[in-house]
Amino acid sequence: MSEPMPQIATPISLQARGVSKSFASGKVQSTVLHDLTLDIRAGELTLISGPSGCGKSTLLAILSGLQRPDGGQVIALGEDLGELDLRALERFRLLHTGFVFQGFNLFPALNAREQVELPLSYLGLAPAEARRRAMASLEEVGLGPRMTLRPSELSGGEKQRVAIARALAKRPDLLFADEPTSALDAANGQIVIDILHRIARNHGTTVLCVSHDPRLVGHADRVLAMEDGRILSDRVPSPTSTPASGIEEPQA
Ligand SMILES: Nc1ncnc2c1ncn2[C@@H]1O[C@H](COP(=O)(O)OP(=O)(O)OP(=O)(O)O)[C@@H](O)[C@H]1O
């Protein structure tokens, strides 16, 4: 984990200021993000929802430093990402960010514990510490008893939980999830979103999730609705009933 964030009530950890992005297709230039400004807070699960093609993934990629905007600024944990050269940006991502994608991105030959341990070696952790963290993260997502299984022996929901544990074990300040539930059925989708919510609450992590799945709306702390590259609304959804994840709440 990086330096502690300043202790204010709802710290803003991620900001976009006038962000724009266009892509060229042949001679046609299309604007995907229009002068977008927003603040995302730590300790919350923020959901960016909206129809396919409205620019959600592009926004996530820009906010996480995977892509550069054409115009505007992204400030993450107080760093202006536009001021960082490629090497510094890669280091920022390594130290501070975790990613969860729709397709899990697991190695077929590795068991769940090894999947989580592997990226920790890039952080320079000693093998024993990497193993301890990997096991703790797998416990946290409810996969303690299944950590010696390979992807082919796990369900889709379990595979996504391994991917979340892999991101969580880095202890990122910022956790980005791009359509994390879209390959899952309703029950597993709910488990995954409840885990992401709990990570935000228990670790003070900034969790930013993009999804076109309307079932997730009631599980977020805040929902930004996007359309045609613009934020149309910013609201706190009404709370849903108790999470039905079936995973015991770990001690914070
Ligand atoms: N690298 C690229 N080159 C050209 N066009 C792109 C590129 N990346 C995205 N686009 C276009 O930008 C628009 C927004 O794409 P984006 O993936 O951000 O939307 P989305 O809301 O995440 O969609 P979905 O929900 O289907 O994933 C789309 O029209 C897409 O074709």
The ligand as a Gaussian input file, in Angstrom:
#p B3LYP/6-31G(d) Opt

LIG

0 1
 N       -8.906000       2.134000     -29.957000
 C      -10.019000       2.546000     -30.552000
 N      -10.028000       2.916000     -31.859000
 C      -11.148000       3.363000     -32.472000
 N      -12.353000       3.468000     -31.848000
 C      -12.410000       3.102000     -30.559000
 C      -11.265000       2.616000     -29.846000
 N      -11.632000       2.346000     -28.568000
 C      -12.959000       2.624000     -28.497000
 N      -13.411000       3.080000     -29.678000
 C      -14.787000       3.499000     -29.973000
 O      -15.198000       4.396000     -28.962000
 C      -16.570000       4.197000     -28.632000
 C      -16.703000       3.945000     -27.146000
 O      -16.105000       2.684000     -26.836000
 P      -16.045000       2.129000     -25.341000
 O      -15.451000       0.763000     -25.409000
 O      -15.410000       3.128000     -24.493000
 O      -17.606000       2.042000     -24.988000
 P      -18.339000       1.259000     -23.828000
 O      -19.397000       2.166000     -23.315000
 O      -17.346000       0.744000     -22.854000
 O      -19.008000       0.053000     -24.617000
 P      -19.318000      -1.470000     -24.112000
 O      -20.341000      -1.356000     -23.024000
 O      -19.865000      -2.103000     -25.348000
 O      -18.018000      -2.056000     -23.667000
 C      -17.051000       3.045000     -29.488000
 O      -17.718000       3.563000     -30.587000
 C      -15.770000       2.359000     -29.915000
 O      -15.924000       1.758000     -31.162000

